[in-house]
Amino acid sequence: MRKRERENPCGVCGHYHKYEEGEVCGVCGHRIPASSEKLGIQTSAFPSEVLPEFLYLGSYDNASRAELLKTQGISRILNTVPACQNLYKNSFTYYCLQDEKSLPFDDAIQFLEQCEKDKARVLVHCMSGKNRSPAIVIAYLMKCKGWRLAQSYQWVKDRRPSVDLTSAVHQQLQEYEQKIFGAIENAPTLPVFPLCYSSQLAFNFPKTIDPVPVPTFNMTTTTFIFDRPALNIPPHEFTFGAGLNEKKMLDIGSSLPNGNDTTMDGS
């Protein structure tokens, strides 16, 4: 290898390879990304940094790149999948979870807390870096940062968009959240509406099973409000401008039986 190449190592991985010419690094496998991969380099070759200079999240592929991990200062690895081998026991301090089904959050968090206390950078990984290892990191944020599940999940998702939790793992995180914070109080509840059948939408009006009274207007057996007994006063008796004596005579005539048949002169 020429001296010029040794004086100009790769600025990304720190090894001597023709990075600009597209040569793949013989030590860690680093290469220049294609134009479509430039934005995704952090999710391919390098683990995702969740908490600066402390907590990293990645896949088994990330964990297998020892030289890249060393360039990031990572010295400890939390392996969440027992099937994944711990490849570099002489170079890193490993902690491997044993349970395949349920995640032992408390045990994993205890290891991460010790790493933080020792100011050691740690990588948490599973096979793909999408499910088990993100769940451990989310649980750590809830327990040690006091963040709720939604906030912790969003924090991790923003830094590693490929995170995709299964329903079973998400259920475990919900149970762990309840264990830490207790039952969620004063949480808004969504209204529950009945099925939208027309017979159920009563809105305080009579239901369809209760017959609505039919209006009785225009029925022959009904008495109209204007149907009152007619006054027994001859039409010709109402004269505008009548005198006082004529009014008294009208009052007397209306009080007599069959007053409309009685003449004014008594004949």
C-alpha positions in Angstrom: 0.0 0.0 0.0 1.4 3.4 -1.0 2.4 6.0 1.5 -0.2 8.5 0.2 -3.0 6.1 1.0 -1.7 5.5 4.5 -1.6 9.3 5.1 -5.2 9.7 3.9 -7.4 7.1 5.6 -11.1 6.9 5.0 -12.8 9.7 6.8 -15.8 7.4 7.7 -14.4 4.2 9.0 -10.8 5.2 9.6 -9.2 2.4 7.5 -7.1 2.7 4.4 -9.1 2.0 1.3 -9.9 3.8 -1.9 -13.2 5.2 -0.6 -13.6 7.8 -3.4 -13.1 5.2 -6.0 -15.7 2.9 -4.6 -13.3 0.3 -3.2 -14.8 -1.8 -0.3 -12.9 -1.7 2.9 -11.2 -5.0 3.6 -11.5 -4.6 7.3 -15.1 -3.5 8.0 -16.8 -3.7 4.6 -17.4 0.0 4.3 -18.0 1.4 0.9 -19.2 4.6 -0.7 -23.0 4.6 -0.9 -24.9 5.1 -4.1 -26.9 8.3 -4.5 -30.1 6.5 -3.2 -28.2 5.2 -0.2 -26.5 8.4 1.1 -29.5 9.3 3.3 -29.7 5.8 4.6 -26.1 5.1 5.6 -26.9 5.6 9.3 -29.4 2.7 9.1 -27.1 0.4 7.1 -23.5 0.4 8.2 -23.8 2.3 11.4 -26.1 1.8 14.4 -28.5 4.6 15.3 -27.5 6.9 18.1 -30.5 7.2 20.5 -28.8 9.1 23.4 -25.6 11.1 22.5 -22.3 9.3 23.3 -24.1 6.6 25.3 -26.9 4.5 23.8 -26.9 3.0 20.3 -29.5 0.9 18.6 -28.9 -1.5 15.7 -29.0 -4.9 14.1 -26.9 -8.0 14.1 -25.2 -6.7 11.0 -24.2 -3.6 13.0 -22.9 -5.7 15.9 -20.8 -7.7 13.5 -18.8 -4.7 12.3 -16.3 -4.5 15.1 -14.1 -1.8 13.6 -17.0 0.5 12.9 -18.2 0.1 16.5 -14.8 0.9 17.8 -14.7 4.1 15.7 -17.9 5.2 17.5 -16.4 4.4 20.8 -18.8 1.5 21.6 -17.3 -0.9 24.1 -20.3 -2.9 25.4 -23.1 -4.8 23.6 -26.5 -5.8 24.8 -27.7 -8.8 22.7 -31.4 -9.3 22.9 -31.5 -12.4 20.7 -29.9 -15.5 22.2 -29.6 -17.0 18.6 -27.2 -14.2 17.6 -23.6 -15.1 18.4 -21.4 -12.8 20.5 -18.6 -12.5 17.9 -16.0 -10.4 19.6 -15.8 -11.4 23.2 -12.2 -10.3 23.5 -13.0 -6.8 22.3 -16.4 -6.0 23.8 -18.3 -6.6 27.0 -21.5 -8.6 26.2 -24.7 -9.1 28.0 -27.1 -11.5 26.4 -30.8 -11.9 27.2 -32.0 -15.4 27.6 -35.7 -15.3 27.3 -37.1 -15.7 23.8 -40.7 -14.8 24.4 -41.0 -12.1 27.0 -38.5 -9.4 27.3 -36.8 -9.1 30.8 -36.9 -5.3 30.8 -35.6 -4.9 34.4 -32.5 -7.1 33.8 -31.6 -5.3 30.6 -32.2 -1.8 32.2 -29.9 -2.8 35.1 -27.1 -3.5 32.6 -27.7 -0.2 30.7 -27.7 1.7 34.0 -24.3 0.2 34.8 -23.0 1.2 31.4 -24.2 4.8 32.0 -22.6 4.9 35.4 -19.3 3.7 33.9 -19.7 6.2 31.1 -19.4 3.4 28.5 -21.1 3.5 25.1 -23.3 0.5 24.6 -25.0 -1.0 21.5 -28.4 -2.7 21.9 -29.2 -5.0 19.0 -31.4 -7.8 17.8 -31.5 -9.5 14.4 -32.9 -6.6 12.4 -33.0 -3.7 14.9 -36.7 -3.3 14.4 -38.5 -5.0 17.3 -36.8 -6.5 20.4 -33.9 -4.2 20.7 -36.0 -1.0 20.2 -38.4 -2.3 22.9 -35.5 -2.6 25.3 -34.4 1.0 24.5 -38.0 2.3 24.9 -38.3 0.6 28.2 -35.1 2.2 29.4 -36.3 5.6 28.4 -39.5 5.1 30.3 -37.8 3.8 33.4 -34.8 6.0 33.6 -36.0 9.2 31.8 -39.5 9.2 33.2 -41.0 9.3 29.7 -44.4 7.7 28.8 -44.6 5.0 26.2 -45.8 7.3 23.4 -43.0 9.8 23.9 -40.3 7.1 24.3 -41.5 5.3 21.1 -41.6 8.5 19.1 -38.1 9.4 20.3 -36.7 6.1 19.1 -38.7 6.0 15.9 -37.4 9.5 14.9 -33.8 8.2 15.3 -34.4 4.8 13.6 -37.3 5.0 11.2 -37.1 1.3 10.5 -38.5 0.4 14.0 -41.6 -1.8 13.6 -42.8 -3.3 16.9 -45.0 -6.4 16.9 -48.3 -6.4 18.7 -47.0 -8.8 21.3 -43.9 -6.6 22.1 -46.1 -3.5 22.2 -48.4 -5.2 24.6 -45.4 -6.0 26.9 -44.4 -2.3 26.8 -47.9 -1.2 27.7 -47.8 -3.5 30.7 -44.4 -2.2 31.7 -45.6 1.3 31.4 -48.5 0.5 33.8 -46.0 -1.1 36.1 -43.9 2.0 36.2 -46.5 4.7 36.3 -49.6 2.9 37.5 -53.0 3.0 35.9 -53.4 5.9 33.6 -55.8 8.4 35.3 -57.8 11.1 33.7 -57.1 9.7 30.3 -59.6 11.0 27.7 -62.0 8.3 26.6 -63.5 8.2 23.2 -67.3 8.2 23.0 -68.9 4.9 22.1 -71.7 5.3 19.7 -74.4 2.7 19.0 -74.9 1.2 15.6 -76.4 3.7 13.3 -79.8 2.2 12.8 -82.6 4.7 12.3 -84.7 3.1 15.0 -82.0 3.8 17.6 -81.4 7.4 16.7 -84.3 8.7 18.9 -82.8 11.9 20.3 -85.6 12.0 22.9 -88.3 11.6 20.4 -90.7 8.6 20.6 -89.0 5.4 19.3 -90.4 3.6 16.4 -91.8 0.9 18.7 -93.9 3.6 20.4 -96.6 4.7 18.0 -96.6 8.4 17.4 -100.1 9.9 17.9 -101.5 10.9 14.6 -102.6 14.6 14.5 -106.4 14.8 14.8 -106.9 17.9 12.7 -109.6 17.8 10.0 -111.3 14.8 11.7 -115.1 14.8 11.8 -115.2 13.8 15.5 -113.0 16.6 16.6 -114.2 20.0 17.8 -112.4 22.9 16.3 -111.2 25.7 18.6 -113.5 28.1 16.7 -116.6 25.9 17.0 -118.4 27.9 19.7 -122.2 28.4 20.2 -123.4 31.3 18.1 -124.8 34.3 19.9 -128.6 34.6 19.6 -128.3 38.1 18.4 -129.9 39.1 15.1 -127.3 40.5 12.6 -129.4 43.6 12.1 -129.1 44.5 15.7 -125.3 45.3 15.4 -125.3 48.9 14.2 -122.3 51.1 14.3 -122.9 54.2 16.3 -125.9 52.9 18.1 -127.1 54.9 21.1 -127.1 54.0 24.7 -130.7 53.0 24.8 -130.3 50.7 21.9 -127.4 48.9 23.6 -129.4 48.4 26.8 -132.3 47.0 24.7 -129.9 44.6 23.1 -128.6 43.4 26.4 -132.1 42.8 27.7 -133.1 41.0 24.5 -130.1 38.6 24.7 -131.0 37.6 28.2 -134.6 36.6 27.4 -135.4 33.1 26.1 -135.7 33.1 22.3 -134.9 36.7 22.4 -134.4 36.8 18.7 -138.1 36.1 18.3 -139.2 38.9 20.6 -140.1 42.2 19.0 -139.1 45.5 20.3 -142.7 46.7 21.0 -143.8 43.6 22.8 -146.5 42.6 20.2 
